[in-house]
Amino acid sequence: MTDLAAQESPKARLRADALSRRDALPAATRAAAAELLAARPFPVPVEPGVIVSGFMPIGSEINPLPLMRHLAAAGARLALPAIQGRGRPLVMRAYAFGDELARGQWGIREPKAEAPEVAPDILLVPLACFDRVGHRIGYGAGYYDMTINALRTRKTIIAIGVAFAVQEIARVPATPTDARLDLVLTEREVIDFRGS
């Protein structure tokens, strides 16, 4: 086993366990959680024109679209990620509800190539699991870690994980390249890591 495989193995097990718990949630529970997130006061001020990058949900992920609609109604400009290729950060492209989307890698819907690239102020981040210090495990390609780290070299951003409470784990085996979240929103609570 290579050193990389040895490092990834614990994360892969934690990811699989968390995704199994998430997949077991009934569809009605997942839908109610998404609406709850949208109805709760957003924990970060959203001034008109602030750019919020969301994501298109896949599988049993919590659906951020109701929250994104709420933020757009508050004056936020929206964006969605587009994959540029393995080993490269995501490109965030301008998005508005009603825009026609393309099918990207893994069939994920993303803005078309002609949509303008933007630098978001707030990122809503999908995840497989998270812990109480702001670390997350994604799906294994490192796209969000690269993207968050690259954006943070250019400007101040707020990275907010969006998940179900059942995706919390005791501890993520974080590495130096893993980007720490500022907050996590679940259907139960807002977890703020900015003071820790």
FENFENRA-V926497 format. One record per residue. N is the residue number from 1. RES is the residue in one letter. PHI is phi in degrees with one decimal (NA if undefined). OMEGA is omega in degrees with one decimal (999 if undefined). D_LAST is the distance of its C-alpha to the last C-alpha in Angstrom with 1 decimal. Layout:
n=N res=RES phi=PHI omega=OMEGA d_last=D_LAST
n=N res=RES phi=PHI omega=OMEGA d_last=D_LAST
This chain:
n=1 res=M phi=NA omega=179.7 d_last=35.6
n=2 res=T phi=-74.6 omega=177.7 d_last=33.9
n=3 res=D phi=-60.3 omega=-179.8 d_last=30.6
n=4 res=L phi=-63.6 omega=179.2 d_last=29.1
n=5 res=A phi=-62.4 omega=178.9 d_last=30.6
n=6 res=A phi=-64.8 omega=178.4 d_last=29.2
n=7 res=Q phi=-70.4 omega=-175.6 d_last=25.7
n=8 res=E phi=-76.6 omega=-175.2 d_last=26.2
n=9 res=S phi=-56.5 omega=177.8 d_last=27.9
n=10 res=P phi=-62.4 omega=178.1 d_last=24.9
n=11 res=K phi=-63.8 omega=-179.5 d_last=23.2
n=12 res=A phi=-62.2 omega=178.7 d_last=26.6
n=13 res=R phi=-66.7 omega=178.6 d_last=27.0
n=14 res=L phi=-61.8 omega=178.4 d_last=23.6
n=15 res=R phi=-61.2 omega=-178.2 d_last=24.4
n=16 res=A phi=-61.0 omega=179.5 d_last=27.9
n=17 res=D phi=-63.1 omega=-178.5 d_last=26.8
n=18 res=A phi=-66.4 omega=179.9 d_last=24.3
n=19 res=L phi=-66.9 omega=176.2 d_last=26.9
n=20 res=S phi=-64.0 omega=177.2 d_last=29.5
n=21 res=R phi=-64.6 omega=179.8 d_last=27.6
n=22 res=R phi=-64.8 omega=-179.7 d_last=27.1
n=23 res=D phi=-62.2 omega=-177.8 d_last=30.8
n=24 res=A phi=-75.9 omega=179.3 d_last=31.9
n=25 res=L phi=-68.2 omega=177.3 d_last=30.7
n=26 res=P phi=-61.9 omega=-178.8 d_last=33.7
n=27 res=A phi=-56.2 omega=-179.3 d_last=34.2
n=28 res=A phi=-65.6 omega=178.0 d_last=34.4
n=29 res=T phi=-66.5 omega=179.3 d_last=31.0
n=30 res=R phi=-63.9 omega=-179.9 d_last=29.4
n=31 res=A phi=-65.3 omega=179.4 d_last=31.2
n=32 res=A phi=-63.9 omega=179.1 d_last=30.2
n=33 res=A phi=-63.6 omega=179.3 d_last=26.5
n=34 res=A phi=-63.1 omega=179.0 d_last=26.9
n=35 res=E phi=-68.2 omega=178.4 d_last=28.6
n=36 res=L phi=-62.7 omega=177.9 d_last=26.1
n=37 res=L phi=-60.1 omega=-178.2 d_last=23.3
n=38 res=A phi=-70.7 omega=-176.4 d_last=25.7
n=39 res=A phi=-80.6 omega=-178.5 d_last=26.6
n=40 res=R phi=-73.7 omega=176.0 d_last=23.2
n=41 res=P phi=-56.8 omega=-179.9 d_last=22.0
n=42 res=F phi=-71.1 omega=-172.2 d_last=19.9
n=43 res=P phi=-77.4 omega=-178.6 d_last=16.4
n=44 res=V phi=-126.9 omega=177.7 d_last=16.8
n=45 res=P phi=-59.9 omega=178.4 d_last=19.9
n=46 res=V phi=-118.6 omega=177.1 d_last=22.7
n=47 res=E phi=-80.2 omega=176.4 d_last=25.3
n=48 res=P phi=-53.8 omega=179.4 d_last=28.6
n=49 res=G phi=93.6 omega=177.3 d_last=28.8
n=50 res=V phi=-61.0 omega=-177.7 d_last=25.1
n=51 res=I phi=-99.0 omega=178.5 d_last=25.3
n=52 res=V phi=-114.3 omega=175.8 d_last=23.6
n=53 res=S phi=-93.9 omega=176.3 d_last=24.3
n=54 res=G phi=-104.3 omega=175.5 d_last=24.8
n=55 res=F phi=-158.3 omega=175.0 d_last=26.6
n=56 res=M phi=-89.4 omega=-176.1 d_last=29.7
n=57 res=P phi=-68.9 omega=174.0 d_last=29.2
n=58 res=I phi=-125.3 omega=178.2 d_last=31.0
n=59 res=G phi=55.7 omega=-177.2 d_last=32.1
n=60 res=S phi=-94.8 omega=178.2 d_last=30.1
n=61 res=E phi=-57.3 omega=172.5 d_last=27.0
n=62 res=I phi=-62.3 omega=-175.6 d_last=25.8
n=63 res=N phi=-86.5 omega=-179.4 d_last=27.7
n=64 res=P phi=-83.3 omega=-173.8 d_last=25.8
n=65 res=L phi=-62.7 omega=175.6 d_last=29.1
n=66 res=P phi=-59.6 omega=177.3 d_last=29.2
n=67 res=L phi=-65.4 omega=179.4 d_last=25.8
n=68 res=M phi=-62.9 omega=176.7 d_last=27.0
n=69 res=R phi=-61.9 omega=179.3 d_last=30.2
n=70 res=H phi=-61.4 omega=-179.0 d_last=28.3
n=71 res=L phi=-67.6 omega=176.8 d_last=26.3
n=72 res=A phi=-63.8 omega=178.3 d_last=29.6
n=73 res=A phi=-65.2 omega=178.3 d_last=31.3
n=74 res=A phi=-84.1 omega=176.9 d_last=28.7
n=75 res=G phi=108.5 omega=179.5 d_last=29.7
n=76 res=A phi=-71.1 omega=167.9 d_last=27.4
n=77 res=R phi=-91.2 omega=-175.4 d_last=29.2
n=78 res=L phi=-100.7 omega=174.8 d_last=28.6
n=79 res=A phi=-145.8 omega=174.7 d_last=28.5
n=80 res=L phi=-134.2 omega=179.4 d_last=28.7
n=81 res=P phi=-79.2 omega=171.5 d_last=28.2
n=82 res=A phi=-130.6 omega=-179.2 d_last=31.2
n=83 res=I phi=-81.8 omega=179.0 d_last=31.4
n=84 res=Q phi=-93.8 omega=-177.0 d_last=33.0
n=85 res=G phi=144.5 omega=-177.6 d_last=33.6
n=86 res=R phi=-57.3 omega=177.8 d_last=32.1
n=87 res=G phi=81.7 omega=-179.7 d_last=29.8
n=88 res=R phi=-123.2 omega=177.1 d_last=29.2
n=89 res=P phi=-62.0 omega=174.5 d_last=26.5
n=90 res=L phi=-70.0 omega=170.3 d_last=27.3
n=91 res=V phi=-101.2 omega=176.2 d_last=29.1
n=92 res=M phi=-95.9 omega=-177.3 d_last=28.1
n=93 res=R phi=-116.1 omega=179.9 d_last=31.3
n=94 res=A phi=-55.5 omega=-178.3 d_last=32.1
n=95 res=Y phi=-147.5 omega=170.4 d_last=32.9
n=96 res=A phi=-136.2 omega=178.2 d_last=34.4
n=97 res=F phi=-56.5 omega=-176.7 d_last=35.5
n=98 res=G phi=103.2 omega=177.6 d_last=39.1
n=99 res=D phi=-63.4 omega=174.0 d_last=38.7
n=100 res=E phi=-75.3 omega=-177.3 d_last=40.5
n=101 res=L phi=-112.6 omega=175.9 d_last=38.3
n=102 res=A phi=-99.5 omega=173.5 d_last=39.2
n=103 res=R phi=-93.1 omega=179.8 d_last=38.6
n=104 res=G phi=-97.4 omega=178.6 d_last=36.3
n=105 res=Q phi=-56.6 omega=-178.9 d_last=35.5
n=106 res=W phi=59.0 omega=179.6 d_last=35.5
n=107 res=G phi=75.8 omega=-179.5 d_last=37.0
n=108 res=I phi=-71.7 omega=178.4 d_last=33.9
n=109 res=R phi=-73.7 omega=-179.1 d_last=34.9
n=110 res=E phi=-146.1 omega=178.8 d_last=33.8
n=111 res=P phi=-60.3 omega=177.2 d_last=35.2
n=112 res=K phi=-67.9 omega=-175.7 d_last=38.4
n=113 res=A phi=-59.3 omega=-179.0 d_last=38.5
n=114 res=E phi=-79.5 omega=177.2 d_last=40.0
n=115 res=A phi=-65.6 omega=-176.5 d_last=36.9
n=116 res=P phi=-62.8 omega=174.1 d_last=35.2
n=117 res=E phi=-77.0 omega=179.3 d_last=32.1
n=118 res=V phi=-131.3 omega=176.3 d_last=29.2
n=119 res=A phi=-110.2 omega=-174.7 d_last=25.8
n=120 res=P phi=-66.7 omega=173.5 d_last=23.4
n=121 res=D phi=-92.1 omega=-179.0 d_last=20.8
n=122 res=I phi=-129.8 omega=175.8 d_last=19.2
n=123 res=L phi=-115.0 omega=168.0 d_last=19.5
n=124 res=L phi=-89.7 omega=-168.3 d_last=20.0
n=125 res=V phi=-115.1 omega=173.9 d_last=19.5
n=126 res=P phi=-74.6 omega=-180.0 d_last=21.6
n=127 res=L phi=-160.7 omega=174.2 d_last=20.6
n=128 res=A phi=-89.7 omega=177.4 d_last=22.1
n=129 res=C phi=-157.0 omega=-176.9 d_last=19.2
n=130 res=F phi=-148.0 omega=175.5 d_last=15.4
n=131 res=D phi=-122.4 omega=-174.0 d_last=12.9
n=132 res=R phi=-85.1 omega=175.9 d_last=10.0
n=133 res=V phi=-117.2 omega=174.7 d_last=7.5
n=134 res=G phi=98.7 omega=177.0 d_last=9.1
n=135 res=H phi=-91.3 omega=-179.5 d_last=12.2
n=136 res=R phi=-134.9 omega=167.5 d_last=15.6
n=137 res=I phi=-117.4 omega=177.9 d_last=19.2
n=138 res=G phi=-94.0 omega=-176.5 d_last=21.7
n=139 res=Y phi=-101.6 omega=170.0 d_last=25.4
n=140 res=G phi=109.6 omega=-177.9 d_last=25.8
n=141 res=A phi=-90.7 omega=176.9 d_last=27.0
n=142 res=G phi=78.7 omega=-176.3 d_last=23.7
n=143 res=Y phi=-58.6 omega=-177.2 d_last=24.6
n=144 res=Y phi=-71.1 omega=176.4 d_last=21.3
n=145 res=D phi=-60.5 omega=179.2 d_last=19.4
n=146 res=M phi=-61.6 omega=-176.4 d_last=22.2
n=147 res=T phi=-66.8 omega=-179.9 d_last=22.2
n=148 res=I phi=-61.5 omega=-179.6 d_last=18.5
n=149 res=N phi=-61.8 omega=179.5 d_last=18.6
n=150 res=A phi=-66.5 omega=179.8 d_last=21.9
n=151 res=L phi=-63.2 omega=-178.3 d_last=21.0
n=152 res=R phi=-66.6 omega=174.9 d_last=18.0
n=153 res=T phi=-79.5 omega=-176.3 d_last=20.6
n=154 res=R phi=-102.0 omega=-174.5 d_last=22.7
n=155 res=K phi=-163.7 omega=175.0 d_last=20.5
n=156 res=T phi=-81.7 omega=177.7 d_last=17.3
n=157 res=I phi=-128.8 omega=174.8 d_last=16.8
n=158 res=I phi=-120.2 omega=-180.0 d_last=14.6
n=159 res=A phi=-100.5 omega=-174.4 d_last=14.8
n=160 res=I phi=-120.9 omega=174.5 d_last=15.1
n=161 res=G phi=-71.4 omega=179.2 d_last=16.1
n=162 res=V phi=-125.1 omega=-171.8 d_last=19.1
n=163 res=A phi=-158.0 omega=170.4 d_last=20.2
n=164 res=F phi=-87.2 omega=179.7 d_last=21.9
n=165 res=A phi=-57.5 omega=-178.5 d_last=20.2
n=166 res=V phi=-66.6 omega=179.6 d_last=22.5
n=167 res=Q phi=-87.6 omega=178.0 d_last=20.7
n=168 res=E phi=-72.2 omega=174.6 d_last=17.6
n=169 res=I phi=-126.5 omega=-176.5 d_last=17.9
n=170 res=A phi=-65.8 omega=-176.9 d_last=16.5
n=171 res=R phi=-157.5 omega=173.9 d_last=15.3
n=172 res=V phi=-88.2 omega=176.0 d_last=16.0
n=173 res=P phi=-75.6 omega=-173.5 d_last=17.6
n=174 res=A phi=-73.1 omega=175.9 d_last=15.9
n=175 res=T phi=-116.3 omega=-178.1 d_last=17.8
n=176 res=P phi=-59.3 omega=-179.1 d_last=17.2
n=177 res=T phi=-87.5 omega=179.1 d_last=18.8
n=178 res=D phi=-73.6 omega=179.4 d_last=16.6
n=179 res=A phi=-85.6 omega=-179.7 d_last=14.8
n=180 res=R phi=-81.9 omega=176.9 d_last=11.2
n=181 res=L phi=-80.0 omega=174.8 d_last=11.3
n=182 res=D phi=-89.8 omega=178.9 d_last=9.6
n=183 res=L phi=-148.0 omega=167.2 d_last=10.9
n=184 res=V phi=-130.7 omega=174.7 d_last=13.5
n=185 res=L phi=-107.1 omega=171.5 d_last=16.6
n=186 res=T phi=-124.2 omega=178.0 d_last=18.9
n=187 res=E phi=-67.5 omega=-178.4 d_last=22.0
n=188 res=R phi=-95.7 omega=-171.3 d_last=20.4
n=189 res=E phi=-162.5 omega=169.7 d_last=17.1
n=190 res=V phi=-106.7 omega=-179.9 d_last=14.5
n=191 res=I phi=-109.0 omega=-174.6 d_last=11.1
n=192 res=D phi=-108.5 omega=-177.7 d_last=8.5
n=193 res=F phi=-99.8 omega=-171.1 d_last=5.4
n=194 res=R phi=-65.7 omega=179.8 d_last=5.6
n=195 res=G phi=-90.4 omega=-176.5 d_last=3.8
n=196 res=S phi=-106.7 omega=999 d_last=0.0
